[in-house]
Amino acid sequence: MALMALGTLPAWLTLTATVTAVVVTMVLIAATAVLSFRLARSRREQNERETTLTKFSSAVMNSGAMILITDSQGRIEFVNDRFCQLTAFSRDDVLGHSVATLSATVNLSGTETGVLTNFLDCLQPHWKGELLCRTNGSTPLWTAVTTSSVLDDDGQPVNYIVSAVDITELKLAHERMEQLALFDSLTNLANRRLFQDRLEQALQSVARRQTQIALLFLDLDQFKQVNDSLGHDAGDMLLLTVADRLKSCVRTQDTVARLGGDEFTILLHDVSDTKDLTMIAENMLASLKAPIRLKGQEVLISTSIGITTAPADGETPDTLMKNADLALYRAKDKGRDQYDFYTESLNNRAEQLMTLERELRHGLRREEFFLLFQPQVDLNTGDITAMEALIRWQHPERGEILPDEFIPVAEDTGLIMPLGNWVLQQACMQIKLLHQLLGRGVRVAVNISARQFRDPGLENVIDFALRTSGLEPRFLEIDIHEGMLSDEPEVARDQLARIRRTGVTITIDDFGTGFSSLRQLRSLPIDMLKIGQTFVKEIPEDGPNTDIATTIIGIAQQMEKQVVAEGVETEQQEYFLRMHGCSLVQGYRYASPMSFDELYRYFSDDSERELKA
């Protein structure tokens, strides 16, 4: 078919071509607009990405944390400025090198068990922990590290990002806190907490390995005297010296600890037999006996040691600590520079003492105690010059208990304070009543315990007893055991001076047992000396105790003090004492201890009996 000329095309076809051209044009315009928009948005997003990257880069470079980026093998590709500041490494020093080169090669004290020290170990997808980081100096850094990984499309790591914060100061502070928590701040020995932990571990080892350990308790006998006379600095030096000497007596695997004050404990591992323990204990006693020079003076100290073993004596820390403590107390009872081993009988005795302590407390509340009085006689005139107040315990089940059984328990537990104060108060009140009934006066002697004597408020206690009872001070005699004066003479002198201010009579009881010097005695404000029945009972037989009794009488005469002999029971003893110039006596030869009613009848039945203050 022949083609038609363009001009002769049908109208509808011409219109269609025109519309198509318009549509194409519009599509092209729209496409151009869309493309332009997308290009503009792409440029904007690129700018935003570049801005974001700049921000991130600035944040990384100026971060307070050290930032490292490594490849998948741990080779360092990037470090920030903070890394260079803290480690003193330049970028050239570390870039391209393995991150393992940052691992510290020294082992600092306090490194925790299980803490990684190799930086390669932290290159994991997600890891947090503490690492020791090497520096370009001599001191490594403790760092808190966080790592993450950058993965490729297959999920394989291509980079690791390591962020590390310097925690060295925090770590050192923690170590110092641990040191304070586990070690004695003065001696650097293990403290109670660490010692108990090691004891628990040792007991577990004993159970596994079928071995034996030993626990030793020690305390010093003259520590308080050194502290009071030479000062706390000298006391600290003494403790340091003792710590060093004790460490020199044991092996490195053994533990020496200070529990507090002058109390030390020692844990010995792999002990074979009692002979080894005996040798160690004797070495310790010998070592501690050597003079210690403090503030220009040579100081001699002694100690007591209690010993227990595991598993023979117990299998728990509490049991062993208790057993060693019991053995220590028995060693102390034997005298100075002694050691003793725990036995089952000690445990039985401890249970008895605990029961006795509990009953003592009940007895005080229930007023089960009472006083007896024993006269003191003047051989020259036959007159009663004084009465000694003696405490007894009327136990509801056991009957009358003598003071020898319960006074030591009261001393150890502190119950002696209320008990002693009760005796003082009752003695003053009852003797005042006796004065009122008889119309004449007699002195009453009251023994003061060691714990009471150390009480700075004793003067006030005495004054209160006198005021509330109405007893004149001249009718009260305070008896002080000589042993209380020899350990701390300066403190004792001051206390005696305070007691003297109340106006009472002061007597040294059991003289001859405390090793006081004559010069020391002359400086003390005392009125009388008492010869204890230990020395009197052997009179008139020849022997050291008889000689001591004679010497005491001579000392009292030299000092122009009165002397009283206690425990006189025979005519021969009375004759001997009279011939040697001792006219004041007390004992069963003259009268047994009496209750208040018996005492009143004792005087009332003999109207001619004279009483002298």
TORGU-744215 format. One record per residue (C-alpha): residue in one letter; x, y, z; residue number from 0. Coordinates in pm, 1 decimal, decimal comma. Last residue first. Layout:
<atoms>
 code       c1       c2       c3 pos
    A        X        Y        Z NUM
...
</atoms>
This chain:
<atoms>
 code       c1       c2       c3 pos
    A   4010,7    173,0  16623,2 612
    K   4014,6    -12,6  16953,0 611
    L   3736,9   -227,7  17095,4 610
    E   3744,4   -344,4  17454,6 609
    R   3584,4   -670,5  17571,3 608
    E   3451,2   -622,7  17924,8 607
    S   3090,8   -679,6  17829,3 606
    D   3168,7  -1024,4  17695,4 605
    D   2843,9  -1175,5  17564,1 604
    S   2769,5   -856,5  17368,6 603
    F   3091,5   -872,1  17169,8 602
    Y   3052,4  -1222,5  17032,2 601
    R   2673,8  -1175,6  17024,7 600
    Y   2717,0   -893,8  16772,0 599
    L   2963,7  -1098,5  16569,1 598
    E   2728,6  -1395,9  16565,5 597
    D   2449,9  -1172,6  16432,9 596
    F   2680,8  -1023,9  16169,7 595
    S   2800,7  -1365,7  16057,4 594
    M   3127,4  -1495,7  16193,7 593
    P   3467,1  -1600,8  16055,1 592
    S   3633,3  -1827,2  16311,6 591
    A   3787,1  -1675,2  16620,1 590
    Y   4113,0  -1656,2  16813,6 589
    R   4312,5  -1962,9  16711,9 588
    Y   4118,0  -1958,2  16383,9 587
    G   4319,5  -1662,3  16260,0 586
    Q   4423,5  -1300,3  16300,5 585
    V   4722,6  -1146,3  16471,5 584
    L   4859,5   -807,9  16580,0 583
    S   5153,7   -836,4  16822,4 582
    C   5442,0   -897,9  16583,4 581
    G   5766,3   -821,6  16769,1 580
    H   5969,5  -1135,0  16707,7 579
    M   5882,7  -1292,8  17043,0 578
    R   5511,4  -1231,3  16985,3 577
    L   5527,4  -1394,4  16642,8 576
    F   5702,4  -1704,4  16776,3 575
    Y   5459,6  -1735,5  17070,6 574
    E   5154,9  -1707,0  16844,1 573
    Q   5291,1  -1965,8  16602,5 572
    Q   5363,1  -2205,1  16889,8 571
    E   5011,1  -2155,2  17031,3 570
    T   4864,2  -2266,9  16703,3 569
    E   4622,1  -2136,0  16437,9 568
    V   4750,9  -1800,8  16308,3 567
    G   4621,5  -1751,4  15953,3 566
    E   4708,9  -1383,8  15920,2 565
    A   4998,6  -1196,5  16085,1 564
    V   4950,6   -818,2  16111,6 563
    V   5231,8   -561,8  16092,3 562
    Q   5218,9   -197,0  16201,0 561
    K   5448,9     42,5  16021,5 560
    E   5757,9    217,0  16153,7 559
    M   5938,0    152,6  15824,1 558
    Q   6218,3    -29,1  16004,0 557
    Q   5961,3   -213,5  16217,3 556
    A   5766,5   -318,2  15909,8 555
    I   6086,2   -443,8  15745,1 554
    G   6176,6   -647,9  16055,3 553
    I   5833,1   -810,7  16067,2 552
    I   5866,2   -891,0  15697,9 551
    T   6208,2  -1048,1  15756,5 550
    T   6072,9  -1276,9  16030,0 549
    A   5792,5  -1393,2  15801,1 548
    I   6043,6  -1450,7  15520,3 547
    D   6263,8  -1660,2  15748,0 546
    T   5964,4  -1872,9  15844,3 545
    N   5883,8  -1916,6  15477,0 544
    P   6242,0  -2017,4  15396,3 543
    G   6256,8  -2293,4  15655,4 542
    D   6300,1  -2369,4  16022,2 541
    E   5970,3  -2472,1  16178,0 540
    P   5804,0  -2209,5  16400,8 539
    I   5615,6  -2117,6  16184,1 538
    E   5528,9  -2308,7  15867,3 537
    K   5167,4  -2179,5  15856,9 536
    V   5271,3  -1814,2  15888,5 535
    F   5438,3  -1780,1  15547,7 534
    T   5142,8  -1899,9  15340,0 533
    Q   4911,0  -1739,4  15598,9 532
    G   4995,9  -1399,4  15453,4 531
    I   5193,5  -1144,9  15655,9 530
    K   5001,7   -816,8  15650,2 529
    L   5169,4   -476,8  15630,6 528
    M   5021,0   -153,7  15767,6 527
    D   4986,4    220,1  15711,9 526
    I   5055,9    285,0  15343,0 525
    P   5130,4    601,1  15139,9 524
    L   5399,8    445,0  14917,9 523
    S   5752,5    586,2  14893,1 522
    R   5893,1    361,3  15164,8 521
    L   5754,9     57,5  14984,2 520
    Q   5949,8    136,2  14669,0 519
    R   6272,5    165,7  14864,7 518
    L   6202,8   -166,3  15034,9 517
    S   6153,8   -332,8  14697,3 516
    S   5830,3   -509,0  14613,6 515
    F   5864,3   -878,0  14528,4 514
    G   5488,6   -950,4  14521,2 513
    T   5458,8  -1248,1  14757,6 512
    G   5625,8  -1098,0  15066,3 511
    F   5322,7   -900,9  15183,8 510
    D   4999,0  -1093,5  15155,4 509
    D   4802,0   -769,6  15206,4 508
    I   4945,4   -416,9  15195,4 507
    T   4724,0   -206,9  15421,8 506
    I   4573,9    138,5  15369,4 505
    T   4369,7    312,5  15643,0 504
    V   4092,7    544,7  15520,5 503
    G   4094,5    926,1  15500,7 502
    T   3939,2    956,7  15152,6 501
    R   4255,6   1131,2  15029,9 500
    R   4451,6    811,1  15093,7 499
    I   4260,6    640,0  14815,0 498
    R   4384,1    904,6  14571,2 497
    A   4741,4    863,6  14694,3 496
    L   4711,5    486,7  14660,4 495
    Q   4603,8    531,2  14298,3 494
    D   4899,5    756,3  14220,8 493
    R   5143,2    512,1  14377,7 492
    A   4990,1    221,2  14186,8 491
    V   5028,2    403,4  13853,6 490
    E   5393,3    473,4  13930,8 489
    P   5458,0    118,7  14054,7 488
    E   5303,6    -61,2  13755,4 487
    D   5385,0   -431,6  13784,6 486
    S   5498,0   -432,4  14150,2 485
    L   5200,6   -268,3  14319,4 484
    M   4915,5   -506,5  14236,9 483
    G   5126,6   -800,1  14355,0 482
    E   5124,9   -657,3  14707,2 481
    H   4753,6   -723,4  14747,0 480
    I   4571,9   -408,8  14862,5 479
    D   4363,9   -407,0  15183,5 478
    I   4148,7    -97,8  15243,4 477
    E   4076,4    -32,3  15612,2 476
    L   3761,1    155,8  15713,1 475
    F   3706,2    282,9  16069,7 474
    R   3914,0    596,4  16019,5 473
    P   3685,5    694,0  15727,7 472
    E   3384,6    741,1  15961,8 471
    L   3091,9    520,9  15863,3 470
    G   2773,0    707,6  15768,3 469
    S   2668,6    424,8  15537,9 468
    T   2589,1    643,8  15234,6 467
    R   2889,7    869,1  15292,5 466
    L   3144,6    592,8  15351,1 465
    A   3030,2    379,4  15058,6 464
    F   3027,1    686,1  14828,7 463
    D   3380,6    783,8  14933,4 462
    I   3506,0    434,5  14859,2 461
    V   3343,5    431,6  14514,1 460
    N   3472,4    783,8  14444,7 459
    E   3831,0    682,7  14522,9 458
    L   3789,2    373,5  14305,5 457
    G   3703,9    588,7  14000,2 456
    P   4037,0    537,9  13824,5 455
    D   3967,2    159,4  13832,8 454
    R   4296,4    -29,4  13839,8 453
    F   4243,5   -120,3  14205,4 452
    Q   3900,7   -261,9  14126,5 451
    R   4052,7   -491,6  13863,6 450
    A   4322,1   -604,9  14105,7 449
    S   4066,2   -681,4  14375,9 448
    I   4020,7   -472,2  14691,7 447
    N   4005,4   -653,8  15025,8 446
    V   3796,8   -486,8  15296,4 445
    A   3913,4   -437,0  15655,9 444
    V   3663,7   -315,9  15918,8 443
    R   3768,8    -94,7  16210,8 442
    V   3588,0   -105,9  16543,6 441
    G   3378,8    162,6  16714,3 440
    R   3170,3    201,1  17028,7 439
    G   2804,3    228,7  17126,6 438
    L   2756,5   -142,5  17078,6 437
    L   2440,6   -128,7  16866,8 436
    Q   2540,1    189,9  16684,5 435
    H   2891,1     64,3  16618,2 434
    L   2751,2   -266,1  16490,5 433
    L   2525,1    -72,5  16252,0 432
    K   2829,8    114,0  16118,9 431
    I   3002,4   -222,7  16079,2 430
    Q   2707,9   -349,5  15875,6 429
    M   2685,1    -44,6  15648,6 428
    C   3059,4    -20,9  15579,6 427
    A   3092,0   -392,7  15508,3 426
    Q   2782,6   -386,6  15287,2 425
    Q   2910,3   -103,0  15067,8 424
    L   3259,2   -249,8  15028,3 423
    V   3126,1   -598,8  14957,4 422
    W   2877,6   -462,5  14700,6 421
    N   3154,3   -266,5  14528,1 420
    G   3357,3   -584,9  14503,8 419
    L   3066,5   -775,6  14346,9 418
    P   2983,1   -495,4  14103,1 417
    M   3348,7   -478,1  13993,5 416
    I   3432,8   -846,8  14036,4 415
    L   3181,6   -925,8  13764,0 414
    G   3452,5   -827,5  13513,5 413
    T   3455,4  -1174,6  13357,7 412
    D   3809,4  -1273,8  13452,0 411
    E   3793,0  -1127,8  13802,9 410
    A   3451,3  -1281,7  13876,0 409
    V   3584,9  -1618,0  13762,4 408
    P   3886,6  -1578,7  13992,6 407
    I   3648,5  -1479,8  14280,8 406
    F   3423,3  -1786,1  14238,8 405
    E   3621,8  -2082,4  14370,6 404
    D   3862,9  -1917,4  14613,8 403
    P   3566,2  -1716,6  14745,4 402
    L   3415,3  -2015,8  14930,3 401
    I   3078,9  -2157,6  14822,6 400
    E   2799,7  -2221,0  15075,3 399
    G   2526,2  -2450,2  14945,6 398
    R   2544,9  -2622,5  14611,5 397
    E   2181,8  -2582,0  14503,9 396
    P   2071,8  -2230,5  14605,5 395
    H   2433,4  -2106,6  14628,7 394
    Q   2500,7  -1909,8  14945,8 393
    W   2811,9  -1727,6  14831,0 392
    R   3062,6  -1602,1  15087,8 391
    I   3252,3  -1275,1  15122,1 390
    L   3500,4  -1204,5  15401,4 389
    A   3510,3   -871,5  15589,1 388
    E   3815,6   -848,7  15816,3 387
    M   3741,4   -712,7  16162,9 386
    A   3966,7   -471,8  16352,4 385
    T   4142,0   -395,1  16681,0 384
    I   3988,6   -661,5  16905,2 383
    D   4167,4   -630,0  17239,8 382
    G   4375,7   -902,0  17403,6 381
    T   4612,4   -634,9  17530,8 380
    N   4959,1   -737,4  17411,3 379
    L   4834,3   -996,9  17164,0 378
    D   4624,1   -738,3  16976,8 377
    V   4352,6   -934,7  16795,0 376
    Q   4202,1   -914,0  16445,2 375
    P   3848,6  -1047,1  16430,7 374
    Q   3696,4  -1244,2  16141,1 373
    F   3376,3  -1117,4  15977,3 372
    L   3140,3  -1299,9  15742,8 371
    L   2956,3  -1133,7  15457,5 370
    F   2670,9  -1249,6  15235,8 369
    F   2605,1  -1331,4  14872,0 368
    E   2280,4  -1470,2  14727,9 367
    E   2141,2  -1124,5  14648,7 366
    R   1915,3  -1251,5  14366,2 365
    R   2066,8  -1020,9  14102,5 364
    L   2421,0  -1093,8  14216,0 363
    G   2350,1  -1465,3  14231,8 362
    H   2207,9  -1465,2  13879,6 361
    R   2527,7  -1311,9  13747,8 360
    L   2733,0  -1560,2  13947,5 359
    E   2519,5  -1845,6  13813,6 358
    R   2609,4  -1748,4  13456,9 357
    E   2976,0  -1722,7  13548,4 356
    L   2966,5  -2060,5  13722,4 355
    T   2812,3  -2224,2  13417,2 354
    M   3080,7  -2072,2  13196,7 353
    L   3343,8  -2186,7  13446,4 352
    Q   3213,2  -2543,2  13439,9 351
    E   3214,1  -2540,9  13061,0 350
    A   3572,7  -2415,8  13065,4 349
    R   3671,4  -2691,6  13308,4 348
    N   3531,3  -2953,2  13073,9 347
    N   3722,3  -2794,0  12788,9 346
    L   4041,6  -2789,4  12992,0 345
    S   3992,1  -3156,8  13075,8 344
    E   3995,6  -3228,2  12703,0 343
    T   4357,4  -3116,4  12683,9 342
    Y   4514,7  -2811,5  12520,9 341
    F   4890,3  -2780,8  12545,5 340
    D   5080,7  -2541,3  12771,2 339
    Y   5346,2  -2273,9  12745,5 338
    Q   5522,7  -2073,4  13014,9 337
    D   5728,4  -1755,3  13026,1 336
    R   5542,9  -1617,7  13328,4 335
    G   5349,1  -1824,0  13579,7 334
    K   5160,9  -2156,0  13576,0 333
    D   4824,5  -1976,9  13568,3 332
    K   4933,5  -1805,3  13248,5 331
    A   4989,2  -2142,5  13081,6 330
    R   4637,6  -2244,9  13188,4 329
    Y   4502,4  -1930,1  13027,9 328
    L   4688,5  -2000,3  12705,5 327
    A   4557,1  -2357,5  12691,3 326
    L   4201,3  -2225,3  12715,1 325
    D   4270,6  -1975,9  12436,5 324
    A   4418,1  -2247,1  12216,5 323
    N   4104,5  -2456,1  12267,9 322
    K   3871,1  -2166,3  12185,0 321
    M   4059,0  -2085,0  11866,2 320
    L   4062,4  -2454,0  11771,1 319
    T   3688,5  -2494,9  11822,5 318
    D   3605,3  -2176,5  11634,2 317
    P   3826,0  -2272,5  11339,9 316
    T   3663,9  -2616,4  11303,1 315
    E   3819,4  -2963,9  11314,2 314
    G   3911,4  -3009,0  11677,7 313
    D   4175,0  -3133,2  11920,9 312
    A   4323,3  -3418,8  11713,8 311
    P   4249,7  -3266,7  11371,0 310
    A   4407,7  -3032,6  11440,4 309
    T   4642,5  -2918,0  11715,7 308
    T   4628,9  -2686,2  12018,6 307
    I   4890,3  -2470,4  12190,1 306
    G   4865,7  -2188,7  12446,7 305
    I   5166,0  -1960,9  12490,0 304
    S   5252,8  -1714,5  12768,2 303
    T   5489,5  -1423,6  12724,9 302
    S   5769,7  -1240,0  12896,7 301
    I   5914,2   -895,6  12852,6 300
    L   6242,2   -731,2  12943,4 299
    V   6299,3   -368,1  12850,9 298
    E   6641,1   -210,0  12807,3 297
    Q   6610,1    166,3  12815,4 296
    G   6728,4    431,1  12569,9 295
    K   6383,7    495,9  12431,0 294
    L   6316,3    124,0  12386,1 293
    R   6589,2   -139,8  12375,8 292
    I   6448,0   -491,6  12382,6 291
    P   6614,0   -747,9  12609,1 290
    A   6604,7  -1115,2  12498,6 289
    K   6315,5  -1302,3  12660,2 288
    L   6114,5  -1293,8  12336,5 287
    S   6361,3  -1520,3  12159,2 286
    A   6375,5  -1768,5  12447,4 285
    L   5996,7  -1792,5  12467,7 284
    M   5973,8  -1836,6  12092,4 283
    N   6243,2  -2103,8  12086,8 282
    E   6064,6  -2288,1  12368,8 281
    A   5739,2  -2283,7  12173,1 280
    I   5911,9  -2408,5  11857,9 279
    M   6086,7  -2690,2  12045,3 278
    T   5765,7  -2798,7  12215,8 277
    L   5581,1  -2792,1  11886,0 276
    D   5842,2  -3012,8  11721,7 275
    K   5833,0  -3254,7  12014,9 274
    T   5454,8  -3273,3  11990,6 273
    D   5469,0  -3444,1  11651,2 272
    S   5478,1  -3401,7  11273,4 271
    V   5339,4  -3055,1  11211,1 270
    D   5253,2  -3001,8  10845,9 269
    H   5148,7  -2636,7  10878,8 268
    L   5193,6  -2404,6  11177,3 267
    L   4944,5  -2123,2  11236,8 266
    I   5061,5  -1859,6  11484,5 265
    T   4848,4  -1621,0  11686,8 264
    F   4939,7  -1294,1  11856,7 263
    E   4766,4  -1090,9  12128,1 262
    D   4935,8   -773,7  12256,5 261
    G   4662,1   -538,5  12138,1 260
    G   4488,9   -696,4  11840,7 259
    L   4468,1  -1028,7  11659,2 258
    R   4824,8  -1011,6  11535,5 257
    A   4907,0  -1290,1  11294,2 256
    V   5202,0  -1519,5  11221,5 255
    T   5138,0  -1765,8  10940,0 254
    D   5349,7  -2065,8  10840,5 253
    Q   5469,6  -2122,1  10483,4 252
    T   5774,3  -1900,6  10543,8 251
    R   5887,1  -2114,3  10835,8 250
    V   5868,0  -2015,2  11202,3 249
    C   6091,8  -1865,2  11472,8 248
    S   6205,2  -1563,0  11269,9 247
    K   5843,3  -1457,8  11226,3 246
    L   5804,5  -1447,5  11605,9 245
    R   6108,6  -1226,7  11642,7 244
    D   5987,5   -980,3  11379,7 243
    A   5642,1   -954,7  11537,7 242
    V   5791,8   -907,7  11885,7 241
    T   6008,0   -623,9  11757,6 240
    L   5710,6   -454,8  11591,7 239
    L   5504,7   -494,9  11909,8 238
    L   5779,1   -336,2  12119,8 237
    M   5813,6    -49,0  11874,9 236
    D   5439,2     13,0  11904,9 235
    G   5459,6     12,5  12284,7 234
    A   5748,9    258,1  12269,2 233
    D   5536,4    490,1  12058,6 232
    H   5246,6    433,1  12299,4 231
    G   5435,7    579,5  12593,5 230
    L   5725,6    470,4  12812,6 229
    S   5548,8    406,3  13146,5 228
    D   5191,3    334,3  13040,6 227
    N   5268,2    148,6  12719,1 226
    V   5553,3    -48,2  12875,5 225
    Q   5331,3   -149,0  13170,3 224
    K   5050,5   -245,6  12934,3 223
    F   5284,7   -477,5  12742,9 222
    Q   5423,9   -655,1  13048,2 221
    D   5278,7  -1007,3  13014,0 220
    L   5266,5  -1044,3  12636,8 219
    D   5008,8  -1264,3  12467,7 218
    L   5039,6  -1579,7  12265,9 217
    F   4800,5  -1827,3  12103,3 216
    L   4942,5  -2117,0  11899,2 215
    L   4753,3  -2325,3  11642,8 214
    A   4896,7  -2648,9  11511,2 213
    I   4842,1  -2837,9  11187,1 212
    Q   4833,1  -3209,0  11107,0 211
    T   4818,4  -3396,2  10776,0 210
    Q   4561,4  -3631,5  10621,7 209
    R   4591,5  -3466,4  10280,2 208
    R   4227,7  -3383,0  10211,4 207
    A   4105,1  -3322,4  10568,1 206
    V   4420,2  -3134,2  10664,1 205
    S   4389,7  -2921,9  10349,3 204
    Q   4038,2  -2817,9  10450,1 203
    L   4171,5  -2730,1  10795,4 202
    A   4447,3  -2520,2  10639,3 201
    Q   4194,8  -2333,0  10425,6 200
    E   3986,0  -2251,9  10733,0 199
    L   4297,0  -2138,8  10921,7 198
    R   4396,5  -1921,0  10629,6 197
    D   4057,4  -1748,6  10636,2 196
    Q   4074,0  -1710,8  11014,4 195
    F   4417,1  -1551,0  10985,0 194
    L   4300,5  -1314,3  10713,5 193
    R   4013,6  -1185,1  10926,1 192
    R   4214,2  -1169,9  11250,7 191
    N   4500,5   -972,8  11098,5 190
    A   4796,6  -1106,1  10902,0 189
    L   5116,3   -930,5  10999,7 188
    N   5194,9   -587,0  10860,8 187
    T   5313,6   -490,7  11212,0 186
    L   5125,1   -162,2  11252,4 185
    S   4841,9   -176,6  10996,4 184
    D   4758,5   -539,8  11070,0 183
    F   4677,8   -710,2  10743,1 182
    L   4357,7   -829,5  10574,9 181
    A   4122,1   -530,4  10560,7 180
    L   4396,7   -269,3  10563,5 179
    Q   4579,1   -445,7  10283,2 178
    E   4255,3   -493,5  10092,6 177
    M   4185,9   -122,6  10126,8 176
    R   4536,1    -45,5  10005,3 175
    E   4484,5   -281,4   9712,5 174
    H   4157,3   -107,8   9629,7 173
    A   4331,0    228,9   9641,2 172
    L   4598,4     89,0   9410,4 171
    K   4330,8    -31,9   9169,7 170
    L   4147,2    298,9   9175,1 169
    E   4471,2    482,1   9111,5 168
    T   4554,8    246,7   8823,2 167
    I   4208,3    261,0   8667,1 166
    D   4310,5    406,5   8326,9 165
    V   4023,0    348,1   8083,2 164
    A   4061,4    123,2   7776,8 163
    S   3852,3    108,2   7457,2 162
    V   3950,9   -154,3   7200,1 161
    I   3791,6   -165,6   6854,7 160
    Y   3858,7   -486,2   6663,6 159
    N   3865,4   -506,3   6284,9 158
    V   3782,5   -746,3   6003,2 157
    P   3576,0   -987,4   6205,7 156
    Q   3382,4  -1246,7   6002,3 155
    G   3005,1  -1218,0   5966,9 154
    D   3007,9  -1298,8   5596,2 153
    D   2926,0   -942,6   5501,5 152
    D   3221,8   -821,2   5705,1 151
    L   3225,3   -774,9   6084,3 150
    V   3360,6   -495,0   6304,9 149
    S   3439,6   -627,4   6655,9 148
    S   3395,7   -499,3   7009,5 147
    T   3631,2   -455,9   7303,7 146
    T   3595,3   -303,0   7652,2 145
    V   3897,1   -265,3   7881,1 144
    A   3937,3   -136,7   8237,5 143
    T   4306,6    -52,9   8258,0 142
    W   4582,3   -101,3   8518,0 141
    L   4883,1     84,8   8390,6 140
    P   5245,0    -27,8   8378,9 139
    T   5527,4    153,2   8560,5 138
    S   5878,7    157,7   8415,8 137
    G   5817,4    390,6   8124,4 136
    N   5706,1    345,7   7763,7 135
    T   5393,6    180,8   7899,0 134
    R   5269,2   -176,5   7929,8 133
    C   4899,4   -229,5   7998,9 132
    L   4769,3   -454,2   8277,5 131
    L   4423,8   -567,9   8180,3 130
    E   4083,9   -556,0   8349,7 129
    G   3768,5   -691,7   8189,0 128
    K   3502,2   -657,5   7923,3 127
    W   3463,9   -854,4   7600,6 126
    H   3224,0   -858,8   7304,0 125
    P   3331,0   -980,7   6959,8 124
    Q   3667,2  -1098,8   7100,3 123
    L   4012,7   -948,7   7097,8 122
    C   4057,9   -954,9   7477,4 121
    D   4302,1  -1243,7   7479,9 120
    L   4536,6  -1059,4   7247,1 119
    F   4579,3   -794,6   7518,3 118
    N   4758,1  -1042,2   7745,0 117
    T   4730,4   -995,7   8125,6 116
    L   4400,6  -1168,8   8188,6 115
    V   4263,1  -1162,0   8545,0 114
    G   4202,8  -1515,7   8674,9 113
    T   4350,8  -1460,0   9019,3 112
    E   4378,1  -1092,5   9091,0 111
    T   4707,6   -911,5   9063,0 110
    G   4762,5   -771,2   9416,2 109
    S   5135,0   -740,5   9387,3 108
    L   5227,0   -650,9   9032,2 107
    N   5347,7   -920,4   8796,7 106
    V   5570,4   -769,9   8529,5 105
    T   5549,1   -846,2   8154,8 104
    A   5272,6   -600,2   8077,2 103
    S   5078,4   -667,7   7756,9 102
    L   5111,8   -380,0   7511,1 101
    T   5322,9   -588,9   7272,6 100
    A   5023,2   -822,4   7238,3  99
    V   4849,0   -550,9   7035,4  98
    S   5067,1   -664,9   6748,9  97
    H   5268,8   -396,3   6575,5  96
    G   5163,8   -207,6   6262,3  95
    L   5120,4    115,8   6455,2  94
    V   5288,3     90,6   6797,8  93
    D   5601,0    304,1   6820,2  92
    D   5507,9    517,4   6518,6  91
    R   5196,9    626,5   6706,3  90
    S   5412,4    754,0   6989,8  89
    F   5422,1    562,8   7320,2  88
    A   5407,5    761,3   7646,8  87
    T   5143,3    513,2   7767,9  86
    L   4895,5    763,8   7907,8  85
    Q   4945,1   1047,6   7661,0  84
    C   4982,5    827,7   7352,3  83
    F   4664,5    637,7   7433,4  82
    R   4483,5    963,5   7498,8  81
    D   4583,6   1088,3   7153,5  80
    N   4409,5    801,2   6975,1  79
    V   4552,0    476,9   6842,1  78
    F   4497,7    325,9   6496,5  77
    E   4598,4     27,7   6285,4  76
    I   4736,1   -200,6   6556,3  75
    R   4786,8   -558,0   6443,2  74
    G   4546,3   -790,5   6624,0  73
    Q   4499,9  -1042,3   6346,2  72
    S   4155,8   -913,3   6243,4  71
    D   4291,2   -562,9   6213,8  70
    T   4334,8   -341,8   6515,2  69
    I   4173,1    -22,3   6638,1  68
    L   4285,6    130,0   6967,0  67
    I   4108,9    389,6   7182,4  66
    M   4244,8    506,5   7519,9  65
    A   3967,4    669,7   7717,4  64
    G   3931,0   1040,7   7787,6  63
    S   3828,0   1079,2   7425,1  62
    N   3982,3   1354,3   7216,6  61
    M   4081,2   1143,5   6914,5  60
    V   3770,6    928,8   6935,6  59
    A   3534,2   1223,3   6975,8  58
    S   3706,9   1414,2   6695,9  57
    S   3682,1   1114,2   6465,2  56
    F   3318,7   1063,3   6557,7  55
    K   3243,4   1427,0   6487,7  54
    T   3430,9   1419,5   6158,1  53
    L   3254,9   1097,8   6066,0  52
    T   2923,0   1263,3   6142,7  51
    T   3012,2   1565,1   5930,3  50
    E   3124,4   1337,7   5647,1  49
    R   2805,4   1141,6   5679,2  48
    E   2603,9   1461,6   5678,4  47
    N   2790,2   1584,3   5372,3  46
    Q   2729,7   1251,8   5204,3  45
    E   2365,5   1270,8   5301,4  44
    R   2340,6   1618,2   5151,6  43
    R   2520,4   1510,5   4832,9  42
    S   2292,4   1210,2   4806,5  41
    R   1988,3   1429,7   4869,5  40
    A   2095,2   1667,8   4592,7  39
    L   2157,0   1378,5   4356,1  38
    R   1821,4   1234,1   4446,0  37
    F   1647,1   1562,3   4388,9  36
    S   1824,5   1613,9   4055,9  35
    L   1736,1   1263,1   3951,0  34
    V   1376,1   1317,0   4050,4  33
    A   1362,1   1647,4   3864,5  32
    T   1525,0   1498,7   3555,3  31
    A   1286,9   1208,7   3566,2  30
    A    995,6   1448,2   3595,6  29
    I   1118,6   1658,0   3302,6  28
    L   1179,5   1348,1   3094,7  27
    V    836,8   1218,2   3182,7  26
    M    682,0   1551,4   3089,6  25
    T    858,2   1554,5   2756,8  24
    V    752,4   1200,7   2686,7  23
    V    394,6   1291,6   2770,5  22
    V    400,1   1597,3   2546,5  21
    A    543,8   1400,2   2256,7  20
    T    281,5   1131,5   2302,6  19
    V      3,6   1387,8   2303,0  18
    T    128,8   1532,8   1975,6  17
    A    157,5   1195,7   1813,1  16
    T   -196,4   1108,3   1916,0  15
    L   -335,0   1431,5   1775,1  14
    T   -174,4   1369,9   1438,4  13
    L   -316,3   1020,8   1436,6  12
    W   -667,5   1148,6   1509,2  11
    A   -643,4   1406,1   1232,9  10
    P   -560,9   1155,4    962,4   9
    L   -236,1   1199,5    789,0   8
    T   -247,7   1402,0    454,2   7
    G     21,7   1634,5    556,3   6
    L    249,4   1354,9    614,9   5
    A    200,9   1212,6    267,0   4
    M     43,0    874,9    248,3   3
    L    241,1    567,7    187,3   2
    A    131,8    339,7    -92,8   1
    M      0,0      0,0      0,0   0
</atoms>
